[in-house]
């Protein structure tokens, strides 16, 4: 099945169904990643990760790959929903900064304001590509930042055919 058809199927999912499907998705389930909440308007997503025997590294703390994985698709998925099928949205680049060892329960909160979404619409109004950047902190139960992930997305409105 072509990529655009699969992404279109995702576009039809309600936040509740998307949360259920993503929580059952093997890469997330296998890493212990849980989508805790997707706001009904797709402007907010909360993701959690508990330290388990299968997601520890050699030092007994959270494996860095799991920390990154818990942040990987969410800004892209949120923008896909908020902008609609007339936009191409892709992850373009990412970096992760490890600030302190992660233990216990960790959380990442993704937020996109209506102002940010409107700025992206304006920047892509005539088919131009736009590379918005977002940052999300992964925090522990004490609210301390464990890791900081910076994401660059590629957004372009489909050009009219003809």
C-alpha positions in Angstrom: 0.0 0.0 0.0 1.5 3.4 -0.9 2.6 5.6 1.9 0.0 8.3 1.2 -2.9 5.8 1.6 -1.5 4.6 5.0 -1.1 8.1 6.2 -4.6 8.9 5.0 -5.9 6.0 7.1 -4.2 7.5 10.2 -5.7 10.9 9.4 -9.2 9.4 9.9 -8.4 8.1 13.4 -9.8 9.9 16.4 -7.3 10.7 19.2 -8.7 7.9 21.3 -8.3 5.3 18.5 -4.8 6.6 17.6 -3.7 6.4 21.2 -4.9 2.7 21.4 -3.3 1.8 18.1 0.0 3.5 19.0 0.1 1.8 22.5 -0.2 -1.6 20.7 2.4 -0.8 18.1 5.3 -3.2 18.7 8.1 -0.6 18.8 6.4 1.4 21.5 5.0 -1.6 23.4 8.4 -3.3 23.3 10.2 -0.3 24.6 7.6 0.3 27.4 6.4 3.6 25.9 2.8 4.5 26.6 0.8 7.3 25.1 -1.1 8.6 28.1 -3.2 11.3 26.4 -4.0 12.9 23.1 -6.1 16.0 23.3 -9.3 15.9 21.3 -8.0 18.8 19.2 -4.6 17.2 18.6 -2.8 20.2 20.2 -1.4 18.2 23.1 0.1 14.7 23.5 1.5 13.2 26.8 3.8 10.2 26.6 5.3 8.2 29.5 8.0 5.6 29.9 8.6 3.4 33.0 11.9 1.9 33.8 11.7 -1.9 33.3 14.2 -4.7 33.1 13.9 -4.7 29.3 14.5 -1.0 28.7 17.6 -0.5 31.0 21.1 0.1 29.7 24.3 -1.3 31.1 24.3 1.3 33.9 20.7 0.4 35.0 19.1 3.5 33.8 16.8 4.2 30.8 18.2 3.2 27.4 18.8 6.3 25.3 17.2 4.8 22.3 13.9 4.4 24.3 14.2 8.1 25.3 14.5 9.2 21.7 11.8 6.7 20.5 9.3 8.2 23.0 9.6 11.6 21.2 10.0 10.4 17.6 6.7 10.7 15.8 4.5 13.1 17.8 5.1 16.5 16.4 4.8 15.1 12.9 1.6 13.2 13.7 0.1 16.3 15.5 0.8 18.5 12.5 -0.6 15.9 10.1 -3.8 16.1 12.0 -3.9 19.9 12.5 -2.9 20.8 8.9 -4.9 18.1 7.1 -4.3 15.9 4.1 -3.4 18.8 1.8 0.0 19.1 3.5 3.1 16.9 3.4 4.6 16.6 6.9 7.8 14.7 7.5 10.5 14.4 10.2 13.6 15.9 8.8 16.2 16.0 11.6 16.5 15.4 15.3 19.0 15.6 18.1 19.0 14.4 21.7 20.9 15.9 24.6 21.3 13.6 27.6 21.3 15.8 30.7 21.0 13.4 33.6 20.5 9.6 34.0 16.8 8.7 33.7 15.3 6.5 36.3 11.7 5.7 37.4 8.9 7.1 35.3 9.6 9.7 32.6 7.3 11.9 30.7 7.3 14.0 27.6 4.7 16.6 26.9 4.2 17.8 23.3 2.3 21.1 22.8 1.5 23.0 19.6 -0.4 26.2 20.0 -2.9 27.5 17.4 -0.5 30.4 16.8 2.3 28.0 15.9 0.0 26.0 13.5 -1.2 29.3 11.9 2.4 30.4 11.4 3.2 27.2 9.6 0.1 27.6 7.4 1.2 31.1 6.5 4.8 30.0 5.8 3.5 27.3 3.4 0.5 29.1 1.9 2.0 29.2 -1.7 3.6 25.8 -1.7 6.9 26.8 -0.1 8.6 24.3 2.1 9.0 25.2 5.8 11.3 23.6 8.4 9.8 24.4 11.8 11.8 23.4 14.9 10.4 22.1 18.1 11.9 21.1 21.4 10.5 18.7 24.0 12.0 17.9 27.4 11.8 14.4 28.9 11.4 14.9 32.6 11.5 12.6 35.6 9.0 12.3 38.5 10.7 15.2 40.3 10.2 17.4 37.2 13.9 17.5 36.4 14.9 17.4 32.8 16.6 14.1 31.8 16.9 14.7 28.1 16.1 17.4 25.6 15.1 16.5 22.0 15.1 19.0 19.2 13.1 18.1 16.1 13.1 19.7 12.7 10.1 18.9 10.5 9.6 19.4 6.8 6.2 20.9 5.9 4.9 21.8 2.4 1.4 22.3 1.1 0.6 20.3 -1.9 0.7 22.4 -5.1 -2.4 22.5 -7.1 -2.3 20.3 -10.2 -3.1 21.7 -13.5 
